Amino acid sequence: AMAGLARVYEKEGDIDSAVKYYIEAGKLSSDPAYYSAAAKLFTSHGDVEKAIEIYKTAASLKEDDARIFEKIGDLYLKIKNVEMAISSYRRSLSIDPENYELWAKLGNLLMGLQLLDDAETCFKKALKINPVFEENRDIKNFNSCFIYRESPFQKSQK
């Protein structure tokens, strides 16, 4: 009934009440899905820090849910806390090492930080899991990683 009430408040646009009842439903059931619903509401209304806090509560209830850690990483990235984003993505991948899309996402992030060896490792893992992944736009980043790495500009920077 708590979750139903939360959904009613959400549809009415009363976000504070919706969040309150989602969290109460989560406390009563120990189901992280209710916390995730509350976190999504905070995210959609621009309170990313509060969303991270709520997702962390969800993660404490279900420590083996890779999706929660990926969402936490996405939110850290949104507020430009790259170190925590990387940490959250790595935690997610330790739970679900077959998530080739997250390997590519992490590879892109690391490449942007000029951590090319780490980026290369991530992209190779993505391709090993899904060899047809090269059709995805992210493979362009994988290829540019090597092009950049071997360019005369890169060699002159050493």
C-alpha positions in Angstrom: 0.0 0.0 0.0 2.9 2.4 0.7 4.3 2.0 -2.8 0.8 2.5 -4.3 0.5 5.7 -2.3 3.9 6.8 -3.5 2.8 6.2 -7.1 -0.3 8.3 -6.6 1.7 11.2 -5.2 4.2 10.8 -8.0 1.4 11.1 -10.6 0.0 14.1 -8.8 3.4 15.8 -8.9 3.9 15.7 -5.1 7.5 14.5 -5.3 8.3 15.0 -1.6 5.4 12.8 -0.5 6.1 10.2 -3.3 9.8 9.9 -2.1 8.7 9.7 1.5 6.4 6.7 0.8 8.8 5.0 -1.6 11.4 5.1 1.2 8.9 3.9 3.8 8.0 1.0 1.4 11.7 0.2 1.1 12.2 0.2 4.8 9.2 -2.1 5.4 10.1 -4.6 2.6 13.9 -4.3 2.4 13.4 -4.1 -1.4 15.9 -1.9 -3.1 13.5 -1.2 -6.0 11.6 1.3 -3.8 14.7 3.2 -3.0 15.6 3.2 -6.7 12.2 4.7 -7.5 12.9 7.4 -4.9 16.3 8.0 -6.3 15.0 8.3 -9.9 12.6 11.0 -8.7 15.4 13.0 -7.1 17.5 12.6 -10.3 14.6 13.8 -12.5 14.2 16.8 -10.3 17.9 17.7 -10.2 18.9 16.6 -6.8 21.7 14.3 -7.8 23.5 14.2 -4.4 20.3 13.0 -2.7 19.7 10.4 -5.5 23.2 9.1 -4.9 22.5 8.8 -1.2 19.3 6.9 -1.8 20.9 4.6 -4.4 23.6 3.8 -1.8 20.9 2.7 0.6 19.5 0.5 -2.1 23.0 -0.9 -2.7 23.4 -1.7 1.0 20.3 -3.8 0.8 21.4 -5.6 -2.4 25.1 -5.6 -2.6 25.1 -7.9 -5.7 23.0 -5.6 -7.9 25.4 -4.3 -10.5 22.8 -2.0 -12.0 22.6 0.0 -8.8 26.3 0.6 -8.8 26.3 1.6 -12.5 23.5 4.1 -11.7 25.6 5.5 -8.8 28.5 5.8 -11.2 26.4 7.6 -13.8 25.2 10.1 -11.2 28.7 10.7 -9.9 29.7 11.4 -13.5 26.8 13.8 -13.8 28.2 15.9 -10.9 31.8 15.5 -12.3 33.1 13.3 -9.5 35.1 11.2 -11.9 37.0 9.3 -9.3 33.8 8.1 -7.6 32.2 7.3 -11.0 35.2 5.1 -11.9 35.0 3.4 -8.5 31.3 2.7 -8.9 31.7 1.4 -12.4 34.5 -0.9 -11.3 32.3 -2.2 -8.4 29.5 -2.9 -10.9 31.9 -4.7 -13.2 33.2 -6.8 -10.3 29.6 -8.1 -9.9 28.8 -8.3 -13.6 32.0 -8.6 -15.6 30.0 -9.5 -18.8 28.5 -6.0 -19.1 30.3 -5.1 -22.3 28.5 -1.8 -22.6 29.8 -0.7 -19.2 33.3 -1.8 -20.1 33.0 0.5 -23.2 31.6 3.3 -21.0 34.4 3.0 -18.6 36.9 2.8 -21.5 35.6 6.1 -22.9 35.9 7.7 -19.5 39.4 6.5 -19.0 40.4 7.5 -22.5 39.1 11.0 -21.7 41.5 11.1 -18.8 44.3 10.0 -21.1 44.6 6.7 -19.2 45.1 4.9 -22.5 46.4 1.5 -21.2 43.4 1.2 -18.9 41.0 2.3 -21.7 42.5 -0.2 -24.0 42.0 -3.0 -21.4 38.3 -2.0 -21.0 37.6 -1.8 -24.8 39.3 -5.2 -25.3 37.1 -6.7 -22.6 34.0 -5.3 -24.2 35.1 -6.8 -27.6 35.9 -10.2 -26.0 32.5 -10.4 -24.5 30.7 -9.2 -27.6 32.9 -9.4 -30.8 30.2 -7.7 -32.9 30.4 -4.7 -30.6 32.5 -3.0 -33.3 29.2 -2.1 -35.0 28.5 0.1 -32.0 29.6 3.7 -32.1 31.9 3.1 -29.1 34.3 1.1 -31.2 35.3 4.3 -32.9 36.7 5.4 -29.6 38.5 2.1 -29.3 40.1 2.7 -32.6 40.9 6.3 -31.9 42.6 5.2 -28.7 45.2 3.4 -30.8 45.5 6.1 -33.4 46.0 8.7 -30.8 48.5 6.5 -28.9 50.6 6.0 -32.0 50.4 9.5 -33.4 53.5 11.6 -33.8 52.0 14.1 -31.4 51.7 11.4 -28.7 55.3 10.2 -29.3 56.6 13.8 -29.1 54.9 14.2 -25.7 57.0 11.5 -24.1 
